Amino acid sequence: MPKAIALYSGGLDSTLAILIAMRQGIEVTAITFLTHFGCDISDKSACSKDPFSAAQKFGFEVKLCHLADKFIDIVKSPKFGHGKNMNPCIDCRILMLKEAKKFMEMTDADFIITGEVLGQRPMSQRRDTFPKIDREAGLKDYVLRPLSAKLLEPTIAEESRLVDRGRLCDFNGRSRKPQMRLAKGLGLTEYPAPAGGCLLTDPIYSYRLKELLDYNPDPSVKDVNLLRLGRHFRLSDECRIMVGRDENENNAIQSLAEDNDCLLWVEGYGSPLTIICGNATEEDLNLSASICARYSDAKKLPRVEVSVKGKSSDFKLSASPATNSLLDSYRIQQAEKQKEKSAIY
Protein backbone atom coordinates (compact mmCIF):
# COMPACT_ATOMS: atom_id res chain seq x y z
CA MET A 1 0.00 0.00 0.00
CA PRO A 2 1.40 3.46 -0.89
CA LYS A 3 2.16 5.68 2.10
CA ALA A 4 2.01 9.45 2.39
CA ILE A 5 2.76 12.07 5.04
CA ALA A 6 0.22 14.89 5.17
CA LEU A 7 0.56 18.39 6.58
CA TYR A 8 -2.56 18.72 8.71
CA SER A 9 -3.94 21.88 10.30
CA GLY A 10 -7.34 20.42 11.18
CA GLY A 11 -8.98 22.80 8.71
CA LEU A 12 -11.21 21.96 5.78
CA ASP A 13 -8.57 21.98 3.03
CA SER A 14 -5.99 19.79 4.77
CA THR A 15 -8.69 17.33 5.84
CA LEU A 16 -10.07 17.06 2.32
CA ALA A 17 -6.59 16.48 0.89
CA ILE A 18 -6.16 13.54 3.25
CA LEU A 19 -9.58 12.08 2.50
CA ILE A 20 -8.99 12.30 -1.27
CA ALA A 21 -5.77 10.32 -0.83
CA MET A 22 -7.35 7.78 1.51
CA ARG A 23 -10.15 7.25 -1.02
CA GLN A 24 -7.46 6.03 -3.42
CA GLY A 25 -6.09 3.51 -0.93
CA ILE A 26 -3.21 5.64 0.33
CA GLU A 27 -2.11 5.07 3.92
CA VAL A 28 -1.86 8.58 5.38
CA THR A 29 -0.09 9.75 8.50
CA ALA A 30 -0.82 13.39 9.31
CA ILE A 31 1.53 15.82 11.04
CA THR A 32 0.24 18.87 12.86
CA PHE A 33 2.98 21.44 13.32
CA LEU A 34 2.77 23.60 16.42
CA THR A 35 4.27 27.07 16.78
CA HIS A 36 3.92 29.80 19.36
CA PHE A 37 1.76 31.73 16.89
CA GLY A 38 -1.15 29.43 16.17
CA CYS A 39 -4.26 28.13 17.87
CA ASP A 40 -3.49 26.47 21.20
CA ILE A 41 -5.01 23.04 20.63
CA SER A 42 -5.06 22.37 24.38
CA ASP A 43 -7.39 25.35 24.87
CA LYS A 44 -10.80 24.42 23.49
CA SER A 45 -12.03 27.99 24.11
CA ALA A 46 -9.35 29.23 21.70
CA CYS A 47 -10.07 26.71 18.96
CA SER A 48 -13.52 26.72 17.40
CA LYS A 49 -13.41 22.97 16.67
CA ASP A 50 -11.48 19.95 17.93
CA PRO A 51 -8.69 19.79 15.32
CA PHE A 52 -8.57 15.99 15.56
CA SER A 53 -12.28 15.19 15.26
CA ALA A 54 -11.92 14.33 11.55
CA ALA A 55 -8.95 12.06 12.29
CA GLN A 56 -11.04 10.15 14.81
CA LYS A 57 -14.02 9.92 12.46
CA PHE A 58 -12.15 8.82 9.32
CA GLY A 59 -9.40 6.82 10.96
CA PHE A 60 -6.07 8.45 10.18
CA GLU A 61 -3.23 9.01 12.61
CA VAL A 62 -2.08 12.46 13.67
CA LYS A 63 1.34 13.21 15.11
CA LEU A 64 2.35 16.51 16.71
CA CYS A 65 5.60 18.31 15.99
CA HIS A 66 6.60 21.58 17.68
CA LEU A 67 8.81 23.79 15.54
CA ALA A 68 9.88 25.83 18.59
CA ASP A 69 13.05 27.92 18.11
CA LYS A 70 13.35 26.98 14.43
CA PHE A 71 10.19 28.92 13.76
CA ILE A 72 11.17 31.90 15.90
CA ASP A 73 14.34 32.22 13.84
CA ILE A 74 12.52 32.46 10.51
CA VAL A 75 10.01 34.94 11.95
CA LYS A 76 12.89 37.22 12.89
CA SER A 77 14.70 36.93 9.56
CA PRO A 78 12.87 35.06 6.79
CA LYS A 79 14.85 34.35 3.63
CA PHE A 80 11.82 35.11 1.44
CA GLY A 81 10.49 38.01 3.47
CA HIS A 82 7.37 38.74 5.46
CA GLY A 83 3.84 39.08 4.17
CA LYS A 84 1.69 42.08 4.98
CA ASN A 85 2.45 41.72 8.68
CA MET A 86 5.00 39.46 10.43
CA ASN A 87 3.98 36.30 8.59
CA PRO A 88 6.92 34.54 6.84
CA CYS A 89 4.57 32.35 4.80
CA ILE A 90 7.01 30.96 2.24
CA ASP A 91 9.75 30.25 4.79
CA CYS A 92 7.14 28.73 7.10
CA ARG A 93 6.00 26.32 4.41
CA ILE A 94 9.55 25.36 3.56
CA LEU A 95 10.34 24.64 7.21
CA MET A 96 7.25 22.47 7.63
CA LEU A 97 8.03 20.52 4.46
CA LYS A 98 11.64 19.98 5.55
CA GLU A 99 10.40 18.52 8.83
CA ALA A 100 7.81 16.41 7.00
CA LYS A 101 10.57 15.13 4.67
CA LYS A 102 12.50 13.82 7.68
CA PHE A 103 9.43 11.93 8.83
CA MET A 104 8.76 10.67 5.30
CA GLU A 105 12.26 9.21 5.08
CA MET A 106 12.09 7.78 8.58
CA THR A 107 8.82 5.95 7.86
CA ASP A 108 9.58 4.98 4.24
CA ALA A 109 6.60 6.97 2.98
CA ASP A 110 6.36 7.65 -0.75
CA PHE A 111 5.34 11.31 -0.94
CA ILE A 112 3.89 14.29 0.94
CA ILE A 113 0.39 15.75 0.79
CA THR A 114 -0.73 19.29 1.56
CA GLY A 115 -4.14 20.96 1.46
CA GLU A 116 -2.90 24.00 -0.44
CA VAL A 117 -5.17 25.49 -3.09
CA LEU A 118 -3.76 27.38 -6.06
CA GLY A 119 -4.50 31.11 -5.75
CA GLN A 120 -5.94 30.91 -2.25
CA ARG A 121 -3.10 32.75 -0.51
CA PRO A 122 -1.39 35.69 -2.24
CA MET A 123 2.12 34.96 -0.98
CA SER A 124 2.65 31.21 -0.67
CA GLN A 125 -0.02 29.56 -2.84
CA ARG A 126 0.87 30.76 -6.31
CA ARG A 127 1.81 28.76 -9.38
CA ASP A 128 5.37 30.12 -9.29
CA THR A 129 5.91 29.67 -5.56
CA PHE A 130 4.88 26.00 -5.26
CA PRO A 131 7.93 24.71 -7.21
CA LYS A 132 10.25 27.11 -5.39
CA ILE A 133 8.99 25.96 -1.98
CA ASP A 134 9.35 22.30 -2.95
CA ARG A 135 12.90 22.78 -4.24
CA GLU A 136 13.98 24.70 -1.15
CA ALA A 137 12.60 21.89 1.03
CA GLY A 138 14.45 19.25 -1.00
CA LEU A 139 11.16 17.79 -2.20
CA LYS A 140 11.02 18.62 -5.91
CA ASP A 141 8.07 16.68 -7.42
CA TYR A 142 7.34 14.89 -4.13
CA VAL A 143 4.59 17.23 -2.85
CA LEU A 144 1.07 16.35 -3.99
CA ARG A 145 -1.60 19.03 -3.64
CA PRO A 146 -4.80 17.02 -4.28
CA LEU A 147 -7.16 19.99 -4.28
CA SER A 148 -5.41 21.71 -7.20
CA ALA A 149 -3.37 18.86 -8.70
CA LYS A 150 -5.04 18.95 -12.12
CA LEU A 151 -3.90 22.56 -12.54
CA LEU A 152 -0.30 21.78 -11.60
CA GLU A 153 2.51 19.73 -13.10
CA PRO A 154 2.25 15.99 -12.35
CA THR A 155 4.19 14.80 -9.32
CA ILE A 156 6.18 11.61 -8.89
CA ALA A 157 3.23 10.02 -7.09
CA GLU A 158 1.03 10.62 -10.14
CA GLU A 159 3.62 9.65 -12.75
CA SER A 160 4.37 6.40 -10.92
CA ARG A 161 0.64 5.62 -10.71
CA LEU A 162 0.57 5.63 -6.91
CA VAL A 163 -2.20 8.18 -7.32
CA ASP A 164 -4.82 8.44 -10.04
CA ARG A 165 -4.51 12.03 -11.30
CA GLY A 166 -7.97 11.80 -12.83
CA ARG A 167 -9.52 11.50 -9.37
CA LEU A 168 -7.81 14.61 -8.05
CA CYS A 169 -9.27 18.15 -8.11
CA ASP A 170 -8.81 21.42 -9.98
CA PHE A 171 -9.79 23.95 -7.30
CA ASN A 172 -8.53 27.48 -7.77
CA GLY A 173 -8.95 30.77 -5.89
CA ARG A 174 -10.33 31.85 -2.56
CA SER A 175 -13.88 30.52 -2.75
CA ARG A 176 -14.59 27.59 -0.44
CA LYS A 177 -17.76 26.50 -2.20
CA PRO A 178 -16.06 23.68 -4.17
CA GLN A 179 -14.46 22.37 -0.98
CA MET A 180 -17.76 22.52 0.88
CA ARG A 181 -19.49 20.53 -1.87
CA LEU A 182 -16.72 17.94 -1.80
CA ALA A 183 -16.85 17.76 2.01
CA LYS A 184 -20.56 17.00 1.86
CA GLY A 185 -19.96 14.22 -0.64
CA LEU A 186 -17.25 12.69 1.54
CA GLY A 187 -19.30 12.87 4.72
CA LEU A 188 -17.20 15.59 6.31
CA THR A 189 -19.80 17.64 8.15
CA GLU A 190 -17.81 19.39 10.88
CA TYR A 191 -14.86 21.66 10.20
CA PRO A 192 -13.66 25.07 11.41
CA ALA A 193 -14.84 28.26 9.77
CA PRO A 194 -12.10 29.90 7.67
CA ALA A 195 -9.97 32.22 9.74
CA GLY A 196 -6.46 33.62 10.01
CA GLY A 197 -5.27 30.94 12.40
CA CYS A 198 -1.73 32.31 12.41
CA LEU A 199 -1.33 35.24 14.77
CA LEU A 200 1.45 36.59 12.58
CA THR A 201 -1.16 37.72 10.06
CA ASP A 202 -2.87 39.86 12.72
CA PRO A 203 -1.67 43.49 12.52
CA ILE A 204 -2.03 44.20 16.26
CA TYR A 205 -0.19 41.05 17.33
CA SER A 206 2.46 41.59 14.65
CA TYR A 207 3.12 45.12 15.81
CA ARG A 208 3.53 43.91 19.39
CA LEU A 209 5.92 41.19 18.28
CA LYS A 210 8.02 43.56 16.18
CA GLU A 211 8.18 45.99 19.10
CA LEU A 212 9.29 43.19 21.42
CA LEU A 213 12.00 42.03 19.03
CA ASP A 214 13.30 45.60 18.72
CA TYR A 215 14.05 45.57 22.46
CA ASN A 216 14.68 41.85 22.97
CA PRO A 217 15.99 39.89 19.95
CA ASP A 218 15.74 36.60 21.88
CA PRO A 219 12.37 36.60 23.64
CA SER A 220 11.31 33.71 25.85
CA VAL A 221 8.29 31.52 25.23
CA LYS A 222 6.54 33.42 28.01
CA ASP A 223 7.26 36.76 26.32
CA VAL A 224 5.79 35.52 23.05
CA ASN A 225 2.71 34.01 24.68
CA LEU A 226 1.97 37.19 26.63
CA LEU A 227 1.64 39.07 23.35
CA ARG A 228 -1.75 37.40 22.90
CA LEU A 229 -3.12 38.90 26.09
CA GLY A 230 -4.27 42.20 27.52
CA ARG A 231 -3.21 45.78 27.07
CA HIS A 232 0.51 46.38 26.56
CA PHE A 233 2.67 49.26 27.78
CA ARG A 234 6.39 49.94 27.35
CA LEU A 235 7.74 51.78 30.42
CA SER A 236 11.43 51.69 29.49
CA ASP A 237 13.88 49.86 27.26
CA GLU A 238 14.05 47.07 29.85
CA CYS A 239 10.52 47.07 31.23
CA ARG A 240 7.04 46.48 29.84
CA ILE A 241 3.73 45.56 31.43
CA MET A 242 0.59 43.70 30.38
CA VAL A 243 -2.81 44.43 31.92
CA GLY A 244 -5.52 41.74 31.77
CA ARG A 245 -8.88 42.67 30.23
CA ASP A 246 -11.08 40.03 31.84
CA GLU A 247 -11.00 37.03 34.17
CA ASN A 248 -9.81 34.65 31.47
CA GLU A 249 -6.87 36.89 30.64
CA ASN A 250 -6.07 37.37 34.33
CA ASN A 251 -5.95 33.60 34.72
CA ALA A 252 -3.76 33.23 31.62
CA ILE A 253 -1.34 35.89 32.87
CA GLN A 254 -1.22 34.17 36.25
CA SER A 255 -0.37 30.84 34.61
CA LEU A 256 2.42 32.38 32.51
CA ALA A 257 3.98 34.39 35.35
CA GLU A 258 7.41 33.25 36.50
CA ASP A 259 9.12 33.62 39.86
CA ASN A 260 11.02 36.73 38.83
CA ASP A 261 7.90 38.53 37.55
CA CYS A 262 5.96 41.10 39.52
CA LEU A 263 2.15 40.97 39.70
CA LEU A 264 -0.22 43.79 40.69
CA TRP A 265 -3.97 43.98 41.39
CA VAL A 266 -6.50 45.97 43.41
CA GLU A 267 -8.05 43.97 46.24
CA GLY A 268 -11.74 44.41 47.02
CA TYR A 269 -12.61 45.72 43.57
CA GLY A 270 -12.98 44.22 40.13
CA SER A 271 -9.39 44.43 38.96
CA PRO A 272 -7.10 43.40 36.16
CA LEU A 273 -4.01 41.36 36.92
CA THR A 274 -0.99 43.33 35.78
CA ILE A 275 2.37 41.70 35.10
CA ILE A 276 5.70 43.53 34.96
CA CYS A 277 8.30 41.93 32.71
CA GLY A 278 11.92 42.99 32.76
CA ASN A 279 13.91 45.19 35.09
CA ALA A 280 11.57 47.66 36.79
CA THR A 281 12.78 50.70 38.65
CA GLU A 282 10.85 52.19 41.56
CA GLU A 283 9.39 54.70 39.11
CA ASP A 284 8.29 51.86 36.81
CA LEU A 285 6.64 50.09 39.74
CA ASN A 286 4.69 53.19 40.76
CA LEU A 287 3.64 53.79 37.16
CA SER A 288 2.48 50.17 36.87
CA ALA A 289 0.39 50.56 40.01
CA SER A 290 -1.19 53.70 38.57
CA ILE A 291 -2.07 51.92 35.32
CA CYS A 292 -3.44 48.90 37.16
CA ALA A 293 -5.62 51.18 39.31
CA ARG A 294 -6.92 52.94 36.19
CA TYR A 295 -8.35 49.70 34.79
CA SER A 296 -9.86 48.54 38.08
CA ASP A 297 -13.37 49.32 39.36
CA ALA A 298 -11.71 51.75 41.77
CA LYS A 299 -10.59 54.02 38.92
CA LYS A 300 -12.75 56.95 40.06
CA LEU A 301 -11.13 57.14 43.49
CA PRO A 302 -8.41 59.76 44.01
CA ARG A 303 -6.04 57.17 45.53
CA VAL A 304 -6.09 53.40 45.22
CA GLU A 305 -4.23 50.78 47.26
CA VAL A 306 -2.60 48.34 44.85
CA SER A 307 -1.37 44.92 46.00
CA VAL A 308 2.03 43.86 44.71
CA LYS A 309 3.46 40.36 44.63
CA GLY A 310 7.13 41.08 44.15
CA LYS A 311 10.16 38.95 43.43
CA SER A 312 11.07 38.60 47.08
CA SER A 313 8.19 40.12 49.06
CA ASP A 314 4.52 41.15 48.96
CA PHE A 315 3.49 44.72 49.73
CA LYS A 316 1.01 47.48 48.85
CA LEU A 317 1.35 50.73 46.96
CA SER A 318 -0.89 53.80 47.01
CA ALA A 319 -1.42 55.19 43.51
CA SER A 320 -3.58 57.66 41.63
CA PRO A 321 -5.35 56.06 38.63
CA ALA A 322 -3.55 56.96 35.41
CA THR A 323 -5.05 59.52 33.05
CA ASN A 324 -5.84 58.73 29.42
CA SER A 325 -2.98 60.90 28.23
CA LEU A 326 -0.56 59.02 30.48
CA LEU A 327 -1.81 55.69 29.15
CA ASP A 328 -1.39 56.84 25.56
CA SER A 329 2.19 57.93 26.16
CA TYR A 330 3.24 54.41 27.17
CA ARG A 331 0.84 52.20 25.22
CA ILE A 332 2.38 49.80 22.69
CA GLN A 333 0.44 50.29 19.47
CA GLN A 334 0.79 51.73 16.01
CA ALA A 335 0.90 55.51 16.10
CA GLU A 336 -1.81 55.97 13.50
CA LYS A 337 -4.18 53.86 15.62
CA GLN A 338 -3.41 55.61 18.89
CA LYS A 339 -6.26 58.10 18.95
CA GLU A 340 -8.80 55.60 17.66
CA LYS A 341 -7.86 52.95 20.21
CA SER A 342 -7.91 55.28 23.22
CA ALA A 343 -11.69 55.35 23.27
CA ILE A 344 -11.82 51.54 23.31
CA TYR A 345 -9.35 51.01 26.12
N, C-alpha and C positions, 0 to 999 in steps of 0.2 A: 504493500500500500504506500503511495506517495505521502511524504510528510512535509508540512510547511510550518513556519513560525510566523505568527501574525502579530502586528502591532495593534494593541487593543486599548481603546480609551473608555469603552463602555457605552459610547455614543452610537447613534443609528448607523453611520457609515461604516465604522470598523466592525460592528456586529454583522451587518449585511455582507461585508467582504468575506468574513469567516463562514457564514452560512452558505454563500455561493460555492465556496471551495468544498465545504463538507458535503454539499449536494452532489458533487462530482467524485465523492469517495476519497477525498483528501483527509488525512489525519492532521488536525490542526492543534497546535499548542499556542496559546495566546500569551503575550507579555504585556503587562501594564507598567509603564514607566512612571515613577513618582519623582516629582521635583518639589522644591519649596514653594512653587508658584502656581500650583494647580489645586483642584478640589481635594480636600482632605477626606479620603474615603472612609476614615474611621469616624468621621463626624456626619451622621445622617442628616443633621439639620443644615449642613453646608452643601450636601449633594442632593439634588432633587430626586434621584432614583438610585437604587442599589446598583452599582456598576457591574456587579457579577450576577444579576438575576438572569440575564440571557444565557450566561455560561451554565448555570444550574439547569435551566429549562432545556437547552439544546445539547448539553453534554460535552462541552469542550473544557479543557483545563486552562486555568489562568495562573501565571506566575508573576510575582511582583519583583520589580528591579528599581532600586532607588539610585538616581544618577548623582545625587549629592554634590560634592565639590566640583565634579566634572561639569555640571550644568552651570554652577555659579561662575566658573571661569569663562564659559562662552557668553554668558550674559554680560560680563564686564567688557569683553573684547571679542566680539564675533568676527570671524574671518570674512563673512559675507554681509555684515552690517545688520543693523536693527531695522525693524519695520517702522510703523508710524510712532510707536512708543518705545518700550525697552524690549520688545519681542525679537529674539534672534532666530526667526522661524526656519531659515535654511540651515543654519548651523545646528539648531535643535534637532531637525529631522536627520541630519547626517549623524549626529551623536547617537540617536536612538537606533538607527540602522546599523551602525558599527557594533553597538551592544547586541543587537539582534543577530548579527552575523556570527558573533562569538558563540551564541547559544545554538545557532543553526549548525555550526561546525561541531560543537560538542555533542549534539544529539543526532548527527547524521541526517538532518533534514535536507530537503531538496531545494527549497526556495523560500522566499519571504513574501508575505501578503500585507498590504496596507489598505485602509479604507479611503484613501485620497481620491478626490474627484477633480478631474481636469477643469480648471477655471473657477474653482470654488473659493480659493484663497489667492489674493493678488500677488503675494510674495513667493510662496513656496509651492503652489499647485498650478504651475504653468507648464506648457509643453516643453519650453526650453530649460526649465529648472529640474524637471524630473530626471533626465539623463545626467545632469551635473551632480545632483544629490547622490545618485546611485554610484557614479564613478568615485566621488569623494569618499563614499563609505566602503569602497572596494567591492561593490555588488553590481557591477555593470551587467544588465540583462537578467539579474536574479530577483528583481522586485516586481511582483505581480500586483497590479491595481485593478481588481476585478470589476469595480464599478465603472471604470472608463477604459478598460483594456482594448476594446474594439477601436478606439480612437488613437491608440498608442502603438508603437512598434511592438511586434511579438517578442515575448520573453523566452528564456530558455525552457521554462516550464511548458509553454505553449508549443514551441518548436519540437520538443521531445515528446509531445503528446501526453504529458502528465496531466495536462488540463486541456479541456475542449474549448478552444477560443470562441466557437460559435455559441456557447452557453454563457458567455460573459456579457458584460453590459457596455453601453455607450453613453453613459451619463456625462453631462457637461453643464457647467455653470453653477449658480448659487441656489437655484430652486431645489427644494427637497421633495417636491411632489412625486418625481419618479421613484425616489427611495421609499417614500411612504406607500406607494402602490406595491412595490416589491415586498416591503415588510409585511403588508397585509397578506400577500400571496404565500409568504413563507411562514406565516403564523406568528410573526414577531409583533406583538400588540403593545408592549410596554418599552419605552425608551425615553431618554431625557429630551426635553425641548432644546433646540439649538441655542447655544450661548457661548460667549467668550470664556471658556473654562480656564484659560491661562491668564493669570493676573497681570502678566507682562503686557497684555494688550489694553489694560485699563489705564487711562491717562493719569488718574489720581495716584494709583499705586505706583505707576512707573516714575512719576515725579518724585514721590517719596523715596523710592529705591535709588534713583540717580542722586538725590540729595545726600542720602546715607553714604553712598560710595564716594562722593566727593570728600567727605570727612573721614570715612573709614573704608579703605579699599578692601579690607578682609573682614567683613561682618560675620558675626556668629549666626548660627541657626536661629537663636532667640531673636536677634536683631531683625532678621528677615521676616520671621513670623509675626513680630509685633507690627510690621508695616500694614498688616491687614486690619488692624484694630484701631478704634478710637480717633481722637483728635491729636495732632502731632505739633510739637513746638520745639524749636531749636533755641536753647538758652545761651550756648557758647560753642566754640569749636569742639569741645570735649563733652558736652552735656546736652541731652535732649530728653523730653518727657512725652509720655502718651497718657491721655485722659480717656477713660472708658465712657461710652455713651449709654450703656444700659447694663442690666445685670449679667447678661450673657458675656458681654465684653469684659466686665469686671472679673468674672470667673476665669475667662481666658487669660487675662493679664496676670491674675493670681497664679495660674498654673504655669505660666512661662517665666515668672519671676525667679531669679537666682539669689543665692545668699548675699551677694555683694550689691544687690539692687536695693533701692529705697522706695517704699510704698507710702502713699498718703491718702487719707480719706477724712470725711467729717462725720464724727459719731453723732447719733441722735437725729440725723436728717438723711433724706435721700441723697446719696453722694456717689460720685464717680470714684473708682479706684485709679489713682495716678501713680505711674511708675517713672522713676528717674533712672536713666541709663547713662553711664559714663561718670566722669569725675565732676561732682557738683561742689561748688563753693558755697559758703554760707549765704551769699546773695542769691545763688541759684536755688537753694533750698527754700528761702523765703518767697522767691518768685513762684516756685512750684506750688507752695501752700496757697498763695494768692489765686493762682489759676484754678487749683482744685476747689477752693471755696467758691469761686465764680460759677462753677458748673454744678454746685450742690444746691439743695433746696434752701440753704441758708444764705443765698447770694444777695438777698436784700438787707441783710444785717450789716451794720457798720464794721464790726469785727467778728471774725469767726475763728473758733478753736479747731485747729486741724491736727489730727493724729498722725504721727510719723513712726513707721517701723524702719529704723535705720540699720546700718550694717552691723553695728555692735550694741545698739540700745534703742529703746522705744521712748518717745517723748511727745510733747505737744507744742504746737506753734500757734501764736495769735496772728491772724492775717486779715487784711482788708480784701474783699473780693475784687479781682482784677477788672479793669474797665475794658470796653470793647477795643479802644485804641491800643491798649497795652497788649491785648490778645493778638491783634493784627500785626503788631510789630515783631512778634516772635513766632507766629504760626508758619508751619511748613506747608506752602502751597504756591502754585503758580501765580505770579504777580498779577496777571490779567484777570485772574479769578478772585482775587482778594476781596474786592468790594462786594461782589455777588455772593460769596460764601459767608461773609460776616453775618448777614441776616439769618442764615440757616443755623449757624453755630451759636 
